[in-house]
C-alpha cells in the first residue's frame, strides 16, 4: 500500500463512531402534544356545534305562544283571502258560462250561414 493510504486508515481507526438518534425526545413530546391539542380542538368544535343545535331545538319548544290578537289578525287575513278567491272564482265561472253561450250562438249562426251559402 501507499503511504497516503496508511495515513488515512490510521485516522479512521483513531475516531470512534456511534449511532445517534436523528430526532430528539423533545420533538416526539412536542408532536404528541400537538396531536392532543388538535384532537381537543376538534372535540370542542363538535361539542359547540351540538350545543347550538340543542339550543335551537329548545328555543322552538320554549317559544312563547302566539297572542290572541295576532291569531285574530291571521284569521281575518285568511278569511279575506278566501272571500277574494271565492269572488274571483264566481266571476270566472260566470264568464265561462257567458262565453259558452256565446260560442253556442255563434256556432248556430255559422251553421245557418253555411247552409245559406252552400251551392244548391
VOVEXKOL-271609 format. One record per residue: residue number from 1; residue in one letter; x, y, z of N, C-alpha, C in turn. Coordinates in Angstrom, 1 decimal, m for minus. Example, Ala and Ser with C-alpha at 12.3 -4.5 7.8 and 13.67 -1.06 7.14 Angstrom:
BEGIN
{n->1	res->A	npx->13.2	npy->m5.7	npz->7.8	capx->12.3	capy->m4.5	capz->7.8	cpx->13.2	cpy->m3.3	cpz->7.8}
{n->2	res->S	npx->12.8	npy->m2.2	npz->7.1	capx->13.7	capy->m1.1	capz->7.1	cpx->12.9	cpy->0.0	cpz->7.9}
This chain:
BEGIN
{n->1	res->X	npx->0.8	npy->m1.2	npz->0.0	capx->0.0	capy->0.0	capz->0.0	cpx->0.9	cpy->1.2	cpz->0.0}
{n->2	res->X	npx->0.2	npy->2.3	npz->m0.4	capx->1.0	capy->3.5	capz->m0.5	cpx->0.9	cpy->4.2	cpz->0.9}
{n->3	res->X	npx->1.7	npy->5.2	npz->1.0	capx->1.9	capy->5.9	capz->2.3	cpx->0.6	cpy->6.7	cpz->2.6}
{n->4	res->X	npx->0.0	npy->7.3	npz->1.7	capx->m1.2	capy->8.1	capz->1.9	cpx->m2.3	cpy->7.2	cpz->2.4}
{n->5	res->X	npx->m2.4	npy->6.0	npz->1.9	capx->m3.5	capy->5.2	capz->2.3	cpx->m3.3	cpy->4.7	cpz->3.8}
{n->6	res->X	npx->m2.1	npy->4.5	npz->4.2	capx->m1.8	capy->4.1	capz->5.5	cpx->m2.2	cpy->5.2	cpz->6.5}
{n->7	res->X	npx->m1.9	npy->6.4	npz->6.1	capx->m2.2	capy->7.6	capz->6.9	cpx->m3.7	cpy->7.7	cpz->7.1}
{n->8	res->X	npx->m4.4	npy->7.5	npz->6.0	capx->m5.9	capy->7.7	capz->6.0	cpx->m6.5	cpy->6.6	cpz->6.9}
{n->9	res->X	npx->m6.0	npy->5.4	npz->6.9	capx->m6.5	capy->4.3	capz->7.7	cpx->m6.3	cpy->4.6	cpz->9.2}
{n->10	res->X	npx->m5.2	npy->5.2	npz->9.5	capx->m4.9	capy->5.4	capz->10.9	cpx->m5.9	cpy->6.5	cpz->11.4}
{n->11	res->X	npx->m6.2	npy->7.5	npz->10.6	capx->m7.2	capy->8.5	capz->11.1	cpx->m8.5	cpy->7.9	cpz->11.4}
{n->12	res->X	npx->m9.0	npy->6.9	npz->10.6	capx->m10.3	capy->6.3	capz->10.7	cpx->m10.3	cpy->5.4	cpz->12.0}
{n->13	res->X	npx->m9.2	npy->4.8	npz->12.3	capx->m9.2	capy->3.9	capz->13.5	cpx->m9.1	cpy->4.7	cpz->14.8}
{n->14	res->X	npx->m8.6	npy->5.9	npz->14.7	capx->m8.5	capy->6.7	capz->16.0	cpx->m9.8	cpy->7.2	cpz->16.5}
{n->15	res->X	npx->m10.7	npy->7.5	npz->15.6	capx->m12.0	capy->8.0	capz->16.0	cpx->m13.0	cpy->6.9	cpz->16.2}
{n->16	res->X	npx->m13.9	npy->7.1	npz->17.2	capx->m14.9	capy->6.1	capz->17.4	cpx->m16.3	cpy->6.7	cpz->16.9}
{n->17	res->X	npx->m17.0	npy->5.8	npz->16.3	capx->m18.3	capy->6.2	capz->15.7	cpx->m19.4	cpy->5.5	cpz->16.5}
{n->18	res->X	npx->m20.5	npy->6.2	npz->16.7	capx->m21.7	capy->5.6	capz->17.3	cpx->m22.9	cpy->6.1	cpz->16.7}
{n->19	res->X	npx->m24.0	npy->5.3	npz->16.8	capx->m25.3	capy->5.8	capz->16.2	cpx->m25.9	cpy->6.8	cpz->17.1}
{n->20	res->X	npx->m26.4	npy->7.9	npz->16.5	capx->m27.1	capy->8.9	capz->17.2	cpx->m28.5	cpy->9.0	cpz->16.7}
{n->21	res->X	npx->m29.5	npy->9.3	npz->17.6	capx->m30.8	capy->9.4	capz->17.1	cpx->m31.0	cpy->10.6	cpz->16.2}
{n->22	res->X	npx->m31.8	npy->10.4	npz->15.2	capx->m32.0	capy->11.5	capz->14.2	cpx->m32.8	cpy->12.6	cpz->14.8}
{n->23	res->X	npx->m33.8	npy->12.3	npz->15.6	capx->m34.7	capy->13.2	capz->16.2	cpx->m34.6	cpy->13.1	cpz->17.7}
{n->24	res->X	npx->m34.6	npy->14.2	npz->18.4	capx->m34.5	capy->14.1	capz->19.9	cpx->m35.9	cpy->13.7	cpz->20.5}
{n->25	res->X	npx->m35.9	npy->13.4	npz->21.8	capx->m37.1	capy->13.1	capz->22.5	cpx->m38.0	cpy->14.3	cpz->22.6}
{n->26	res->X	npx->m37.5	npy->15.5	npz->22.6	capx->m38.3	capy->16.7	capz->22.7	cpx->m39.2	cpy->16.8	cpz->21.5}
{n->27	res->X	npx->m38.8	npy->16.4	npz->20.4	capx->m39.6	capy->16.5	capz->19.1	cpx->m40.8	cpy->15.6	cpz->19.3}
{n->28	res->X	npx->m40.5	npy->14.4	npz->19.8	capx->m41.6	capy->13.4	capz->19.9	cpx->m42.7	cpy->13.9	cpz->20.9}
{n->29	res->X	npx->m42.2	npy->14.5	npz->22.0	capx->m43.1	capy->15.0	capz->23.0	cpx->m44.0	cpy->16.2	cpz->22.4}
{n->30	res->X	npx->m43.3	npy->17.0	npz->21.7	capx->m44.0	capy->18.1	capz->21.0	cpx->m45.0	cpy->17.7	cpz->20.0}
{n->31	res->X	npx->m44.7	npy->16.6	npz->19.3	capx->m45.6	capy->16.1	capz->18.3	cpx->m46.8	cpy->15.5	cpz->19.0}
{n->32	res->X	npx->m46.6	npy->14.7	npz->20.0	capx->m47.7	capy->14.1	capz->20.8	cpx->m48.6	cpy->15.2	cpz->21.4}
{n->33	res->X	npx->m48.0	npy->16.3	npz->21.9	capx->m48.8	capy->17.4	capz->22.4	cpx->m49.6	cpy->18.1	cpz->21.4}
{n->34	res->X	npx->m49.0	npy->18.3	npz->20.2	capx->m49.7	capy->18.9	capz->19.1	cpx->m50.9	cpy->18.1	cpz->18.6}
{n->35	res->X	npx->m50.7	npy->16.8	npz->18.6	capx->m51.8	capy->15.9	capz->18.2	cpx->m52.9	cpy->15.9	cpz->19.2}
{n->36	res->X	npx->m52.6	npy->15.9	npz->20.5	capx->m53.6	capy->16.0	capz->21.6	cpx->m54.3	cpy->17.4	cpz->21.5}
{n->37	res->X	npx->m53.6	npy->18.5	npz->21.2	capx->m54.2	capy->19.8	capz->21.1	cpx->m55.2	cpy->19.8	cpz->20.0}
{n->38	res->X	npx->m54.8	npy->19.3	npz->18.8	capx->m55.7	capy->19.3	capz->17.7	cpx->m57.0	cpy->18.4	cpz->18.0}
{n->39	res->X	npx->m56.8	npy->17.3	npz->18.6	capx->m57.9	capy->16.4	capz->19.0	cpx->m58.9	cpy->17.2	cpz->19.9}
{n->40	res->X	npx->m58.3	npy->17.9	npz->20.9	capx->m59.1	capy->18.6	capz->21.9	cpx->m59.9	cpy->19.7	cpz->21.2}
{n->41	res->X	npx->m59.2	npy->20.4	npz->20.2	capx->m59.9	capy->21.5	capz->19.5	cpx->m61.1	cpy->20.9	cpz->18.6}
{n->42	res->X	npx->m60.8	npy->19.8	npz->18.0	capx->m61.9	capy->19.1	capz->17.2	cpx->m63.1	cpy->18.7	cpz->18.1}
{n->43	res->X	npx->m62.8	npy->18.2	npz->19.3	capx->m63.8	capy->17.8	capz->20.2	cpx->m64.6	cpy->19.0	cpz->20.7}
{n->44	res->X	npx->m63.9	npy->20.1	npz->21.0	capx->m64.6	capy->21.3	capz->21.4	cpx->m65.5	cpy->21.9	cpz->20.3}
{n->45	res->X	npx->m65.0	npy->21.9	npz->19.1	capx->m65.8	capy->22.3	capz->17.9	cpx->m67.1	cpy->21.5	cpz->17.8}
{n->46	res->X	npx->m66.9	npy->20.2	npz->17.9	capx->m68.1	capy->19.3	capz->17.8	cpx->m69.1	cpy->19.6	cpz->18.9}
{n->47	res->X	npx->m68.6	npy->19.7	npz->20.1	capx->m69.4	capy->20.0	capz->21.3	cpx->m70.2	cpy->21.3	cpz->21.1}
{n->48	res->X	npx->m69.5	npy->22.3	npz->20.6	capx->m70.1	capy->23.6	capz->20.3	cpx->m71.2	cpy->23.6	cpz->19.3}
{n->49	res->X	npx->m70.9	npy->22.8	npz->18.2	capx->m71.9	capy->22.7	capz->17.2	cpx->m73.2	cpy->22.0	cpz->17.7}
{n->50	res->X	npx->m73.0	npy->20.9	npz->18.5	capx->m74.1	capy->20.2	capz->19.1	cpx->m74.9	cpy->21.0	cpz->20.0}
{n->51	res->X	npx->m74.2	npy->21.9	npz->20.8	capx->m74.9	capy->22.7	capz->21.8	cpx->m75.7	cpy->23.7	cpz->21.1}
{n->52	res->X	npx->m75.2	npy->24.3	npz->19.9	capx->m76.0	capy->25.2	capz->19.1	cpx->m77.3	cpy->24.6	cpz->18.6}
{n->53	res->X	npx->m77.2	npy->23.3	npz->18.1	capx->m78.3	capy->22.6	capz->17.6	cpx->m79.4	cpy->22.4	cpz->18.7}
{n->54	res->X	npx->m78.9	npy->22.0	npz->19.9	capx->m79.8	capy->21.8	capz->21.0	cpx->m80.5	cpy->23.0	cpz->21.5}
{n->55	res->X	npx->m79.7	npy->24.2	npz->21.4	capx->m80.3	capy->25.4	capz->21.8	cpx->m81.4	cpy->25.8	cpz->20.8}
{n->56	res->X	npx->m81.2	npy->25.6	npz->19.6	capx->m82.2	capy->25.9	capz->18.6	cpx->m83.5	cpy->25.1	cpz->18.8}
{n->57	res->X	npx->m83.3	npy->23.8	npz->19.1	capx->m84.5	capy->22.9	capz->19.4	cpx->m85.2	cpy->23.4	cpz->20.6}
{n->58	res->X	npx->m84.5	npy->23.8	npz->21.6	capx->m85.1	capy->24.2	capz->22.9	cpx->m85.9	cpy->25.6	cpz->22.6}
{n->59	res->X	npx->m85.3	npy->26.4	npz->21.8	capx->m85.9	capy->27.7	capz->21.5	cpx->m87.2	cpy->27.5	cpz->20.8}
{n->60	res->X	npx->m87.3	npy->26.5	npz->19.9	capx->m88.6	capy->26.3	capz->19.3	cpx->m89.6	cpy->25.7	cpz->20.2}
{n->61	res->X	npx->m89.2	npy->24.9	npz->21.1	capx->m90.1	capy->24.3	capz->22.1	cpx->m90.6	cpy->25.3	cpz->23.1}
{n->62	res->X	npx->m89.7	npy->26.1	npz->23.5	capx->m90.0	capy->27.1	capz->24.6	cpx->m90.4	cpy->28.4	cpz->24.1}
{n->63	res->X	npx->m90.7	npy->28.6	npz->22.9	capx->m91.1	capy->29.9	capz->22.3	cpx->m92.5	cpy->30.3	cpz->23.0}
{n->64	res->X	npx->m92.7	npy->31.5	npz->23.2	capx->m93.9	capy->32.0	capz->23.8	cpx->m95.1	cpy->31.8	cpz->22.9}
{n->65	res->X	npx->m96.3	npy->31.5	npz->23.4	capx->m97.4	capy->31.2	capz->22.5	cpx->m97.8	cpy->32.5	cpz->21.8}
{n->66	res->X	npx->m98.4	npy->32.3	npz->20.6	capx->m98.8	capy->33.5	capz->19.8	cpx->m100.0	cpy->34.1	cpz->20.5}
{n->67	res->X	npx->m100.0	npy->35.5	npz->20.5	capx->m101.0	capy->36.2	capz->21.2	cpx->m102.4	cpy->36.0	cpz->20.5}
{n->68	res->X	npx->m103.4	npy->36.2	npz->21.3	capx->m104.8	capy->36.0	capz->20.7	cpx->m105.1	cpy->37.0	cpz->19.7}
{n->69	res->X	npx->m104.6	npy->38.3	npz->19.9	capx->m104.8	capy->39.3	capz->18.9	cpx->m104.1	cpy->39.0	cpz->17.6}
{n->70	res->X	npx->m102.9	npy->38.4	npz->17.6	capx->m102.2	capy->38.0	capz->16.4	cpx->m103.0	cpy->36.9	cpz->15.7}
{n->71	res->X	npx->m103.5	npy->35.9	npz->16.5	capx->m104.3	capy->34.9	capz->15.9	cpx->m105.6	cpy->35.4	cpz->15.2}
{n->72	res->X	npx->m106.2	npy->36.4	npz->15.8	capx->m107.4	capy->37.0	capz->15.2	cpx->m107.0	cpy->37.7	cpz->13.9}
{n->73	res->X	npx->m105.9	npy->38.4	npz->13.9	capx->m105.4	capy->39.1	capz->12.7	cpx->m105.2	cpy->38.0	cpz->11.6}
{n->74	res->X	npx->m104.5	npy->36.9	npz->11.9	capx->m104.2	capy->35.9	capz->10.9	cpx->m105.5	cpy->35.3	cpz->10.4}
{n->75	res->X	npx->m106.5	npy->35.1	npz->11.3	capx->m107.8	capy->34.5	capz->10.8	cpx->m108.5	cpy->35.5	cpz->9.9}
{n->76	res->X	npx->m108.5	npy->36.8	npz->10.3	capx->m109.2	capy->37.8	capz->9.4	cpx->m108.5	cpy->37.8	cpz->8.0}
{n->77	res->X	npx->m107.2	npy->37.8	npz->8.0	capx->m106.5	capy->37.8	capz->6.8	cpx->m106.8	cpy->36.6	cpz->5.9}
{n->78	res->X	npx->m106.9	npy->35.4	npz->6.5	capx->m107.2	capy->34.2	capz->5.8	cpx->m108.6	cpy->34.2	cpz->5.3}
{n->79	res->X	npx->m109.6	npy->34.8	npz->6.1	capx->m111.0	capy->34.9	capz->5.6	cpx->m111.1	cpy->35.9	cpz->4.5}
{n->80	res->X	npx->m110.3	npy->37.0	npz->4.5	capx->m110.4	capy->37.9	capz->3.4	cpx->m109.8	cpy->37.3	cpz->2.1}
{n->81	res->X	npx->m108.7	npy->36.5	npz->2.3	capx->m108.1	capy->35.9	capz->1.1	cpx->m109.1	cpy->34.8	cpz->0.5}
{n->82	res->X	npx->m109.8	npy->34.1	npz->1.4	capx->m110.8	capy->33.2	capz->1.0	cpx->m112.0	cpy->33.8	cpz->0.2}
{n->83	res->X	npx->m112.4	npy->35.0	npz->0.8	capx->m113.5	capy->35.7	capz->0.1	cpx->m113.1	cpy->36.2	cpz->m1.3}
{n->84	res->X	npx->m111.9	npy->36.7	npz->m1.4	capx->m111.4	capy->37.1	capz->m2.7	cpx->m111.3	cpy->36.0	cpz->m3.7}
{n->85	res->X	npx->m110.8	npy->34.9	npz->m3.2	capx->m110.8	capy->33.7	capz->m4.1	cpx->m112.1	cpy->33.2	cpz->m4.6}
{n->86	res->X	npx->m113.1	npy->33.2	npz->m3.6	capx->m114.4	capy->32.8	capz->m3.9	cpx->m115.1	cpy->33.8	cpz->m5.0}
{n->87	res->X	npx->m114.8	npy->35.1	npz->m4.8	capx->m115.4	capy->36.1	capz->m5.7	cpx->m114.8	cpy->35.9	cpz->m7.1}
{n->88	res->X	npx->m113.5	npy->35.8	npz->m7.1	capx->m112.8	capy->35.6	capz->m8.4	cpx->m113.3	cpy->34.3	cpz->m9.1}
{n->89	res->X	npx->m113.5	npy->33.3	npz->m8.3	capx->m113.9	capy->32.0	capz->m8.9	cpx->m115.3	cpy->32.2	cpz->m9.5}
{n->90	res->X	npx->m116.2	npy->32.9	npz->m8.7	capx->m117.6	capy->33.1	capz->m9.2	cpx->m117.6	cpy->33.9	cpz->m10.5}
{n->91	res->X	npx->m116.7	npy->34.9	npz->m10.5	capx->m116.6	capy->35.8	capz->m11.7	cpx->m116.1	cpy->35.0	cpz->m12.9}
{n->92	res->X	npx->m115.1	npy->34.1	npz->m12.7	capx->m114.6	capy->33.3	capz->m13.8	cpx->m115.7	cpy->32.3	cpz->m14.3}
{n->93	res->X	npx->m116.4	npy->31.7	npz->m13.4	capx->m117.5	capy->30.8	capz->m13.8	cpx->m118.5	cpy->31.5	cpz->m14.6}
{n->94	res->X	npx->m118.9	npy->32.7	npz->m14.2	capx->m119.9	capy->33.5	capz->m14.9	cpx->m119.4	cpy->33.8	cpz->m16.3}
{n->95	res->X	npx->m118.1	npy->34.2	npz->m16.4	capx->m117.6	capy->34.5	capz->m17.7	cpx->m117.5	cpy->33.2	cpz->m18.6}
{n->96	res->X	npx->m117.2	npy->32.1	npz->m18.0	capx->m117.1	capy->30.8	capz->m18.8	cpx->m118.5	cpy->30.5	cpz->m19.3}
{n->97	res->X	npx->m119.5	npy->30.7	npz->m18.4	capx->m120.9	capy->30.4	capz->m18.8	cpx->m121.4	cpy->31.3	cpz->m20.0}
{n->98	res->X	npx->m121.0	npy->32.6	npz->m19.8	capx->m121.4	capy->33.5	capz->m20.9	cpx->m120.6	cpy->33.2	cpz->m22.2}
{n->99	res->X	npx->m119.4	npy->32.9	npz->m22.1	capx->m118.6	capy->32.5	capz->m23.2	cpx->m119.1	cpy->31.3	cpz->m23.9}
{n->100	res->X	npx->m119.5	npy->30.3	npz->m23.1	capx->m120.0	capy->29.1	capz->m23.7	cpx->m121.3	cpy->29.3	cpz->m24.4}
{n->101	res->X	npx->m122.2	npy->30.2	npz->m23.8	capx->m123.4	capy->30.6	capz->m24.5	cpx->m123.2	cpy->31.3	cpz->m25.8}
{n->102	res->X	npx->m122.2	npy->32.2	npz->m25.8	capx->m121.8	capy->33.0	capz->m27.0	cpx->m121.3	cpy->32.1	cpz->m28.1}
{n->103	res->X	npx->m120.4	npy->31.1	npz->m27.7	capx->m119.9	capy->30.2	capz->m28.6	cpx->m121.0	cpy->29.3	cpz->m29.2}
{n->104	res->X	npx->m121.9	npy->28.9	npz->m28.4	capx->m123.1	capy->28.1	capz->m28.9	cpx->m123.9	cpy->28.9	cpz->m29.9}
{n->105	res->X	npx->m124.1	npy->30.2	npz->m29.6	capx->m124.9	capy->31.0	capz->m30.5	cpx->m124.1	cpy->31.2	cpz->m31.8}
{n->106	res->X	npx->m122.8	npy->31.5	npz->m31.7	capx->m122.0	capy->31.7	capz->m32.9	cpx->m121.9	cpy->30.5	cpz->m33.8}
{n->107	res->X	npx->m121.9	npy->29.3	npz->m33.2	capx->m121.8	capy->28.1	capz->m34.0	cpx->m123.2	cpy->27.8	cpz->m34.7}
{n->108	res->X	npx->m124.3	npy->28.2	npz->m34.0	capx->m125.6	capy->28.1	capz->m34.6	cpx->m125.7	cpy->29.0	cpz->m35.8}
{n->109	res->X	npx->m125.2	npy->30.3	npz->m35.7	capx->m125.2	capy->31.2	capz->m36.8	cpx->m124.3	cpy->30.8	cpz->m37.9}
{n->110	res->X	npx->m123.2	npy->30.2	npz->m37.6	capx->m122.2	capy->29.8	capz->m38.6	cpx->m122.8	cpy->28.6	cpz->m39.4}
{n->111	res->X	npx->m123.5	npy->27.7	npz->m38.7	capx->m124.1	capy->26.6	capz->m39.4	cpx->m125.2	cpy->27.1	cpz->m40.3}
{n->112	res->X	npx->m126.0	npy->28.1	npz->m39.8	capx->m127.1	capy->28.6	capz->m40.7	cpx->m126.5	cpy->29.3	cpz->m41.9}
{n->113	res->X	npx->m125.4	npy->30.1	npz->m41.7	capx->m124.8	capy->30.8	capz->m42.8	cpx->m124.2	cpy->29.8	cpz->m43.8}
{n->114	res->X	npx->m123.6	npy->28.8	npz->m43.3	capx->m123.0	capy->27.8	capz->m44.3	cpx->m124.1	cpy->27.1	cpz->m45.1}
{n->115	res->X	npx->m125.3	npy->26.9	npz->m44.5	capx->m126.4	capy->26.3	capz->m45.3	cpx->m126.9	cpy->27.3	cpz->m46.3}
{n->116	res->X	npx->m126.9	npy->28.6	npz->m46.0	capx->m127.4	capy->29.6	capz->m46.9	cpx->m126.3	cpy->29.8	cpz->m48.0}
{n->117	res->X	npx->m125.1	npy->29.7	npz->m47.8	capx->m124.1	capy->30.0	capz->m48.7	cpx->m123.7	cpy->28.8	cpz->m49.6}
{n->118	res->X	npx->m124.1	npy->27.6	npz->m49.1	capx->m123.7	capy->26.4	capz->m49.9	cpx->m124.4	cpy->26.4	cpz->m51.2}
{n->119	res->X	npx->m123.7	npy->26.0	npz->m52.3	capx->m124.3	capy->25.9	capz->m53.6	cpx->m125.3	cpy->24.8	cpz->m53.7}
{n->120	res->X	npx->m126.4	npy->25.1	npz->m54.3	capx->m127.5	capy->24.2	capz->m54.4	cpx->m127.4	cpy->23.4	cpz->m55.6}
